Amino acid sequence: MAIADQRSSSSSASEGKLWGFFKLPFRQSGSNSNTTSSSSSQNVHHHHHSSQVDGSIPHGSNPHASNSVSSVAKSLLPTRRRLKLDPSNKLYFPCEPGKQVRSAIRIKNTSKSHVAFKFQTTAPKSCFMRPPGAILVPGESIIATVFKFMEVPENNEKVVDQKSKVKFKIMSLKVKGPMDYVPELFEEQKDQVAVEQILRVVFLDTERPSPALEKLKRQLADADAAVEARKKPPEDAGPKIIGEGLVIDEWKERRERYLARQQVEGVDSV
């Protein structure tokens, strides 16, 4: 029995060595594969790090992605105002149903370049602006007048308490130097057009004094004075005209004196 036990133990030991012999290459191959994978990952990490340091664009990436992101970011930023409006976001009209009423707004160019502005409205059939657009030099201001026909409300409703659906929009465009205003400027340079403000219509009760109503009256008076000033012809720096078309010109007087002197000398010589 002892001999049999020794044989069985020796056979089991030899089988264990045999299995260990077969397992050894697999363990080495596994370690080699782990080493290879770790080295490849290190190479990839080193390549990615070097591409970031060099600033080069990795293969397969979209170079326009950064541009699109920057354009989206710019669109989210608030636009810089070129014009200062007074009132800033409303147009006040006197409440006079069945009549054509007026409003006024002061527009000032607060930028360092020439700026063109343009009016737009949701009711072009019942509203119009004077002027509908213009070009302002840096620091220049103008009072624009807005005309609107006020319809008679139904069922004798109070227009002052109603919210008007009519809105106005003022757009601006930076232009190069002084030029004549034409509406086509805004069509040719759509990408450069900025919406300055959307103005809401507010009706004021003429029988109830208010600071807004008094300010509107002053602005309308200033707008009328500016229109009358533009109608006057420019002062002429030429010869002065007094009486019934008598022209006083120093050069003409000298010429007449010279001719008279020549005539006197001619008679004396004769």
GISULSUL-V864562 format. One line per field, one symbol per residue. burial: # if it has 16 or more other ideal C-beta (glycine too) atoms within 10 Angstrom, else .. Layout:
burial->???
//
This chain:
burial->.................................................................................##.#.#..######.....#########.#..########.....#.#...#.##......####.#.#........#....#...#.####.#.....#...##......#..##.#.####........#..#..##..#...............................................
//
